[in-house]
């Protein structure tokens, strides 16, 4: 398949660097509407700050163009409803790049659940750990401000919520959540505007020298004069207003109960998950990054009630997100009409449900009350979805 591309970014320096770095021989734009009017593309790929996704998605749909957007679909219920209405009005297609579905180990979990290896799933324990490098990076960037990211309940956890929706083949119905900011942000004893030039660098465990990475220097540091964006912002900034620890109790439309948590300052990175079923339990401790050497495989433990334990090993795939990125891009760009037996492709409804679960969790933290997913938009949760 042959593709012709154009690139648009609000930062003129960054968009020009992207064009040369990627070896693209194409015009670049800093105005989205001008790009659409001049190029009339077949598809728009949206990779902007989360809170702006709705603007570009809707503009593309209204111009009669299909959309491929990164996750999350959007950051609040009003924007989500506006996207739903625009899609219904225009009839155009929206694909959401929920790449975690494509990794081999998560696909194998899906297959075991579809085969009812542990019977009917009744509850799930799902706990995600971001380490002090990856986790902290969210607080250095624009993600640390709720007005841009919707909090990590939306930006990061929508990955995890989409996996749950996909694994359970159901949609979330109700959520009660808690969250707090107590490790990063204003509670710390010292801070600076950014790591570069910070007077506390010798005593700050989170000091990060962006100048050691030439790519980030070319992409961000040299282009700060255009928009003032700091890629190496302080993790203790008083402007940070998202949660760094999160927990949620989720009830699904098919009756499954989920206990979820995410911590953003762990010494290692990965997740623990356990599916409890009527005939047994499927559990795994997936190690993504940590101080000690990683195994070359992921291991699941399946234990039958009144029976034996079976250990299942899945070779780890190369590449980002457990090998899911390359597989997803092959599916989207090389074989978009190909077979999808595990229903790994995510469309508008799947993207909306993952985002709405995060949005509901954030609202629950603020109100102290459970939030119904059906109260947010016109979507009514289904007990049995395509997954």
LOFIMI-814441 format. One line per field, with one value per residue (C-alpha): residue number from 1; x, y, z; residue in three letters. Coordinates in pm, whole numbers, always signed. Example, Ala and Ser with C-alpha at 12.3 -4.5 7.8 and 13.67 -1.06 7.14 Angstrom:
BEGIN
pos <- 1,2
px <- +1230,+1367
py <- -450,-106
pz <- +780,+714
code <- Ala,Ser
END
This chain:
BEGIN
pos <- 1,2,3,4,5,6,7,8,9,10,11,12,13,14,15,16,17,18,19,20,21,22,23,24,25,26,27,28,29,30,31,32,33,34,35,36,37,38,39,40,41,42,43,44,45,46,47,48,49,50,51,52,53,54,55,56,57,58,59,60,61,62,63,64,65,66,67,68,69,70,71,72,73,74,75,76,77,78,79,80,81,82,83,84,85,86,87,88,89,90,91,92,93,94,95,96,97,98,99,100,101,102,103,104,105,106,107,108,109,110,111,112,113,114,115,116,117,118,119,120,121,122,123,124,125,126,127,128,129,130,131,132,133,134,135,136,137,138,139,140,141,142,143,144,145,146,147,148,149,150,151,152,153,154,155,156,157,158,159,160,161,162,163,164,165,166,167,168,169,170,171,172,173,174,175,176,177,178,179,180,181,182,183,184,185,186,187,188,189,190,191,192,193,194,195,196,197,198,199,200,201,202,203,204,205,206,207,208,209,210,211,212,213,214,215,216,217,218,219,220,221,222,223,224,225,226,227,228,229,230,231,232,233,234,235,236,237,238,239,240,241,242,243,244,245,246,247,248,249,250,251,252,253,254,255,256,257,258,259,260,261,262,263,264,265,266,267,268,269,270,271,272,273,274,275,276,277,278,279,280,281,282,283,284,285,286,287,288,289,290,291,292,293,294,295,296,297,298,299,300,301,302,303,304,305,306,307,308,309,310,311,312,313,314,315,316,317,318,319,320,321,322,323,324,325,326,327,328,329,330,331,332,333,334,335,336,337,338,339,340,341,342,343,344,345,346,347,348,349,350,351,352,353,354,355,356,357,358,359,360,361,362,363,364,365,366,367,368,369,370,371,372,373,374,375,376,377,378,379,380,381,382,383,384,385,386,387
px <- +0,+134,+95,+151,+178,+164,+269,+108,+221,+163,+540,+703,+1050,+936,+738,+1033,+1264,+1016,+1005,+1383,+1441,+1186,+1314,+979,+958,+633,+486,+447,+178,+118,-252,-471,-758,-517,-366,-707,-818,-500,-432,-778,-633,-808,-731,-618,-388,-441,-144,-193,-231,-519,-753,-739,-822,-1190,-1120,-919,-1132,-1453,-1297,-1175,-1511,-1696,-1459,-1558,-1231,-1180,-975,-704,-643,-409,-556,-733,-1019,-1076,-1066,-1420,-1777,-1889,-1610,-1685,-2051,-1952,-1734,-2013,-2257,-2014,-1947,-2318,-2382,-2104,-2090,-1710,-1488,-1281,-1004,-845,-493,-529,-200,-187,-444,-190,+90,+120,+94,-223,-371,-297,-480,-777,-774,-764,-1060,-1256,-1193,-1335,-1018,-1115,-1489,-1696,-1494,-1646,-1383,-1044,-754,-549,-260,-25,+314,+496,+859,+1038,+1171,+872,+620,+802,+817,+440,+488,+766,+547,+207,+48,+89,-186,-544,-656,-431,-441,-758,-531,-361,-698,-766,-428,-255,-526,-737,-477,-563,-937,-947,-770,-1030,-1316,-1155,-1065,-1405,-1604,-1829,-1854,-1814,-2132,-2031,-1710,-1607,-1254,-998,-685,-432,-120,+132,+465,+516,+397,+378,+414,+789,+1038,+1218,+1158,+1274,+1123,+1308,+1589,+1829,+2001,+1829,+2012,+1898,+2034,+2294,+2037,+1735,+1688,+1462,+1713,+1711,+1960,+1775,+2096,+2227,+1969,+2047,+1711,+1519,+1744,+1666,+1297,+1225,+1507,+1595,+1228,+1138,+1149,+844,+601,+789,+715,+959,+1017,+1224,+987,+1018,+829,+768,+606,+322,+122,+92,-266,-310,-306,+8,-175,-511,-755,-1097,-1372,-1547,-1868,-1922,-2255,-2207,-2160,-1779,-1618,-1272,-1027,-781,-488,-199,+110,+350,+666,+754,+1110,+1007,+752,+486,+153,-5,-336,-561,-886,-1105,-1342,-1601,-1356,-1020,-783,-560,-284,+33,+308,+417,+757,+810,+1114,+1308,+1658,+1712,+1742,+1418,+1322,+1288,+929,+611,+455,+91,-30,-360,-491,-800,-1030,-963,-697,-349,-154,-42,+239,+216,+516,+485,+807,+846,+806,+1050,+941,+739,+426,+506,+551,+205,+303,+445,+157,-102,+63,+85,-286,-380,-150,-56,-367,-657,-918,-746,-879,-919,-1019,-932,-1111,-796,-894,-1059,-1321,-1513,-1724,-1425,-1224,-1514,-1571,-1203,-1195,-1532,-1420,-1124,-1343,-1593,-1311,-1182,-1531,-1578,-1259,-1380,-1736,-1663,-1954,-1986,-2040,-2259,-2109,-2455,-2489,-2201,-2305,-2571,-2386,-2552,-2311,-2366,-2328,-2178,-1970,-1749,-1452
py <- +0,+343,+639,+1010,+1209,+1564,+1679,+1943,+2069,+2396,+2426,+2528,+2420,+2081,+2004,+2092,+1873,+1585,+1619,+1607,+1345,+1109,+1177,+1304,+1497,+1675,+2013,+2092,+2298,+2478,+2532,+2221,+2375,+2500,+2154,+1991,+2247,+2220,+1845,+1680,+1363,+1026,+989,+1211,+1074,+1261,+1258,+1587,+1673,+1460,+1747,+1865,+1533,+1619,+1937,+1761,+1446,+1641,+1879,+1582,+1403,+1716,+1741,+1387,+1226,+906,+938,+734,+869,+774,+691,+826,+918,+1234,+1369,+1452,+1340,+1652,+1611,+1241,+1310,+1567,+1307,+1048,+1298,+1401,+1042,+965,+1280,+1221,+842,+849,+589,+636,+397,+425,+288,+73,-103,-306,-544,-659,-794,-1176,-1233,-1026,-1199,-1536,-1425,-1335,-1678,-1859,-1657,-1716,-2088,-2063,-2224,-2105,-2111,-1793,-1494,-1338,-1087,-943,-806,-568,-363,-157,-23,+260,+293,+606,+673,+615,+717,+1039,+1134,+1193,+1463,+1639,+1690,+1834,+1515,+1647,+1904,+1779,+2035,+1865,+1493,+1442,+1286,+947,+783,+889,+922,+611,+396,+397,+145,-78,-15,-102,-429,-510,-429,-643,-936,-945,-881,-649,-277,-98,+5,+178,+294,+421,+559,+724,+915,+1153,+1355,+1310,+1201,+1447,+1806,+2087,+1878,+1839,+2056,+2200,+2258,+2447,+2540,+2259,+2008,+2195,+2455,+2332,+2441,+2121,+1875,+1725,+1622,+1546,+1176,+1277,+1502,+1419,+1557,+1597,+1712,+1354,+1263,+1438,+1344,+1513,+1817,+1849,+1779,+1988,+2200,+2377,+2447,+2597,+2953,+2876,+2785,+2775,+2406,+2249,+1878,+1853,+2027,+1975,+1677,+1888,+2178,+2347,+2339,+1959,+1867,+1502,+1196,+990,+704,+575,+298,+203,-50,-124,-315,-448,-488,-866,-872,-898,-696,-542,-404,-175,+36,+229,+358,+596,+573,+204,+62,-161,-154,-402,-536,-812,-949,-1230,-1346,-1537,-1782,-2039,-2322,-2167,-1872,-1725,-1501,-1335,-1098,-926,-758,-469,-292,-316,-309,-683,-880,-959,-1313,-1398,-1506,-1410,-1673,-1733,-1953,-2134,-2316,-2536,-2546,-2875,-2943,-2875,-2567,-2525,-2284,-2130,-1949,-1699,-1580,-1205,-1013,-744,-384,-137,-220,-589,-613,-473,-160,-334,-582,-306,-93,-392,-449,-84,+8,-314,-527,-309,-550,-861,-1122,-1015,-1329,-1181,-851,-650,-352,-79,+154,+451,+265,+79,+400,+582,+314,+310,+690,+712,+468,+694,+1004,+844,+745,+1103,+1235,+981,+1094,+1453,+1380,+1096,+906,+619,+727,+552,+525,+566,+906,+1052,+1017,+856,+524,+255,-15,-358,-680,-857,-664,-763,-697
pz <- +0,-96,+139,+89,+412,+541,+888,+1108,+1449,+1635,+1695,+1366,+1471,+1591,+1278,+1056,+1263,+1239,+861,+821,+1093,+938,+587,+461,+137,+205,+298,+668,+837,+1164,+1088,+1081,+884,+619,+586,+542,+285,+80,+95,+135,+293,+306,+677,+964,+1236,+1565,+1806,+1987,+2356,+2487,+2568,+2205,+2040,+2010,+1812,+1542,+1534,+1483,+1228,+1024,+1043,+935,+637,+535,+650,+851,+1171,+1339,+1688,+1967,+2306,+2500,+2273,+2479,+2833,+2947,+2888,+2697,+2444,+2417,+2342,+2081,+1908,+1921,+1770,+1496,+1397,+1383,+1182,+929,+910,+899,+1070,+1387,+1489,+1834,+1871,+2182,+2118,+2442,+2292,+2035,+2257,+2242,+2618,+2652,+2348,+2512,+2827,+2608,+2446,+2781,+2903,+2581,+2621,+2975,+3109,+3458,+3399,+3408,+3531,+3844,+3961,+3870,+4075,+3856,+3993,+3778,+3887,+3710,+3814,+3936,+3584,+3358,+3623,+3705,+3338,+3332,+3594,+3397,+3093,+3007,+3139,+3495,+3440,+3446,+3189,+2933,+3022,+3223,+3493,+3460,+3524,+3163,+2992,+3130,+3287,+2970,+2844,+3137,+3127,+2758,+2834,+3099,+2862,+2593,+2818,+2988,+2668,+2863,+2933,+3267,+3441,+3765,+3934,+4275,+4291,+4514,+4425,+4573,+4490,+4768,+4619,+4334,+4310,+4563,+4878,+4823,+5013,+4708,+4338,+4031,+3696,+3519,+3560,+3334,+3552,+3869,+4188,+4363,+4109,+4344,+4605,+4386,+4303,+4014,+3838,+3466,+3216,+2887,+2717,+2727,+2463,+2130,+1984,+2267,+2242,+1870,+1918,+2227,+2369,+2043,+1977,+2315,+2172,+1957,+2236,+2567,+2629,+2879,+2826,+3146,+3383,+3759,+3902,+4214,+4031,+4215,+3890,+3899,+3985,+3883,+4112,+4167,+4338,+4218,+4303,+4168,+4228,+3899,+3837,+3486,+3312,+3310,+3689,+3703,+3984,+3940,+4196,+4015,+4131,+3980,+4159,+3982,+4196,+4225,+4212,+3920,+3639,+3542,+3660,+3861,+3746,+3859,+3703,+3949,+3786,+3882,+3812,+3897,+3879,+3607,+3739,+3616,+3725,+3404,+3440,+3200,+3341,+3667,+3819,+3782,+3453,+3277,+3184,+2816,+2870,+3054,+3276,+3363,+3645,+3597,+3903,+3898,+4198,+4380,+4119,+3988,+3878,+3519,+3427,+3080,+2933,+2648,+2478,+2513,+2189,+2083,+2058,+2260,+2457,+2476,+2100,+2041,+1849,+1544,+1527,+1554,+1286,+1053,+1103,+1052,+765,+588,+625,+744,+615,+743,+983,+1344,+1537,+1875,+1806,+1868,+1653,+1860,+1716,+1849,+2104,+2247,+2267,+2430,+2694,+2795,+2825,+3001,+3269,+3345,+3332,+3571,+3809,+3815,+3882,+4159,+4334,+4329,+4441,+4682,+4524,+4274,+3914,+3658,+3310,+3155,+3323,+3120,+2754,+2536,+2545,+2755,+2881,+2731,+2929,+2630,+2382,+2092,+2319
code <- Unk,Unk,Unk,Unk,Unk,Unk,Unk,Unk,Unk,Unk,Unk,Unk,Unk,Unk,Unk,Unk,Unk,Unk,Unk,Unk,Unk,Unk,Unk,Unk,Unk,Unk,Unk,Unk,Unk,Unk,Unk,Unk,Unk,Unk,Unk,Unk,Unk,Unk,Unk,Unk,Unk,Unk,Unk,Unk,Unk,Unk,Unk,Unk,Unk,Unk,Unk,Unk,Unk,Unk,Unk,Unk,Unk,Unk,Unk,Unk,Unk,Unk,Unk,Unk,Unk,Unk,Unk,Unk,Unk,Unk,Unk,Unk,Unk,Unk,Unk,Unk,Unk,Unk,Unk,Unk,Unk,Unk,Unk,Unk,Unk,Unk,Unk,Unk,Unk,Unk,Unk,Unk,Unk,Unk,Unk,Unk,Unk,Unk,Unk,Unk,Unk,Unk,Unk,Unk,Unk,Unk,Unk,Unk,Unk,Unk,Unk,Unk,Unk,Unk,Unk,Unk,Unk,Unk,Unk,Unk,Unk,Unk,Unk,Unk,Unk,Unk,Unk,Unk,Unk,Unk,Unk,Unk,Unk,Unk,Unk,Unk,Unk,Unk,Unk,Unk,Unk,Unk,Unk,Unk,Unk,Unk,Unk,Unk,Unk,Unk,Unk,Unk,Unk,Unk,Unk,Unk,Unk,Unk,Unk,Unk,Unk,Unk,Unk,Unk,Unk,Unk,Unk,Unk,Unk,Unk,Unk,Unk,Unk,Unk,Unk,Unk,Unk,Unk,Unk,Unk,Unk,Unk,Unk,Unk,Unk,Unk,Unk,Unk,Unk,Unk,Unk,Unk,Unk,Unk,Unk,Unk,Unk,Unk,Unk,Unk,Unk,Unk,Unk,Unk,Unk,Unk,Unk,Unk,Unk,Unk,Unk,Unk,Unk,Unk,Unk,Unk,Unk,Unk,Unk,Unk,Unk,Unk,Unk,Unk,Unk,Unk,Unk,Unk,Unk,Unk,Unk,Unk,Unk,Unk,Unk,Unk,Unk,Unk,Unk,Unk,Unk,Unk,Unk,Unk,Unk,Unk,Unk,Unk,Unk,Unk,Unk,Unk,Unk,Unk,Unk,Unk,Unk,Unk,Unk,Unk,Unk,Unk,Unk,Unk,Unk,Unk,Unk,Unk,Unk,Unk,Unk,Unk,Unk,Unk,Unk,Unk,Unk,Unk,Unk,Unk,Unk,Unk,Unk,Unk,Unk,Unk,Unk,Unk,Unk,Unk,Unk,Unk,Unk,Unk,Unk,Unk,Unk,Unk,Unk,Unk,Unk,Unk,Unk,Unk,Unk,Unk,Unk,Unk,Unk,Unk,Unk,Unk,Unk,Unk,Unk,Unk,Unk,Unk,Unk,Unk,Unk,Unk,Unk,Unk,Unk,Unk,Unk,Unk,Unk,Unk,Unk,Unk,Unk,Unk,Unk,Unk,Unk,Unk,Unk,Unk,Unk,Unk,Unk,Unk,Unk,Unk,Unk,Unk,Unk,Unk,Unk,Unk,Unk,Unk,Unk,Unk,Unk,Unk,Unk,Unk,Unk,Unk,Unk,Unk,Unk,Unk,Unk,Unk,Unk,Unk,Unk,Unk,Unk,Unk,Unk,Unk,Unk,Unk,Unk,Unk,Unk,Unk,Unk,Unk,Unk,Unk,Unk
END
